[in-house]
């Protein structure tokens, strides 16, 4: 099981990667939504905002009102961010759950 610090670092790495590719991401996914990432086996969460192709204001804690909520285990979170776990297969096998309105899910598919 990964630690809270490893999960935080993985999300910060993802934010940095999105920031480096913000123009390309923005062309594919034009969203401005709050985002919560719930790590089920650690009983912890992180939240931020997905806007202009970037993941901003990433901080500890849950946002129960987040428009997009991802839930997964710590190990699966790390594997997703590292590209070792295909998100479509992870969702199909219920290793990852994403809750969002249908229009946002269609936009997110372009990113995933």
N, C-alpha and C positions, 0 to 999 in steps of 0.2 A: 504494500500500500504506500502510495506517495504521500509526502507530507504537505501540510498547508503551505509552507514556504515554496515547495516545488510547484504546486498548483499556481500560486501567485506569480512565480517567475515564468511559468509557461504562458499565462495570460499576458504578462508584460511583454514576453517575446512575440506573441501573436499581435499585440498592439503595435509593436515596433515594425513588424513585417508589413502590417496593413498600412502603417504610416509611410514606409518606403515605397509602397505601391498604391498610394491613395488615388492617384489619377486613374489608373486602370481599374481599380476596385469601384470607384465612383461611377465610371461609365457602365459597369455591369450591375451595380446595386446602388440605387439612389434611395437611401433610407435615412431617416432621422428618428431613431427609436431608442428607448431605454432597454437595457439588456441585463439580465441576471444569469449568473452561472452558478448553479447549485451542485455542490460536490457531496453526493449522497453518503459515501462511506466515512467522510470526515465530519459530517454534520456542520458544514460551513458553506459560505457563499461569497460571491464577489459580484459587483455590479458596476456598470458604466453606461456609456452612451455610444451607439453606433451611428455616426454621422459623417457625411462627406467622405466616405470610404475609409474612415478612421475609427478606432476604438479609443474613446476618450474618457477621462475622469474615472479610470478604473480604481476601485477601492474595495476594501473588505466589507462584508455584510450583504444581506439580501435586500432586494427591492421587491416587495410583494406586488407592487403596481407596475412592474416592468412589462413592457409590451411584448418582449421576446424573452422567453425563459428556457434555458438549456439545463438539463439535469443529467448527471453522469457520475461515474466513480472517479476517484483520483487518478488511478492508472489509465483509465480510458481517456480522461481529459489530456493527460500528457501524451498519450499515443496519438490522439487527434491532432494536437498542436504540432507534433513532430512529423506528421504525415505518415505515421505507421499504421493508422487505423482509418479505413475508408468510412466517411461519415454516412454515406447512404446505406452501407451494410450495417453499420452500427445502429442506425435508426431502425432498420428492418429487423434486426435481432434484439431490439429493445435495450441495447447497451447505452443508448443515448436517447433522450426525449427532448423534443423541441416543441414548446407551446408558443404559438403566435397566430395572428389572424391569417386566413388563407392567402390573402394578397401579399403579406409579408413573407410567408413561406415560399411563395412562387419567386419572389425577388431573392430570397436567401439561397434558393437552389442554384442560382447563377454564381453565387459566391462559393458555395460548397462544391 
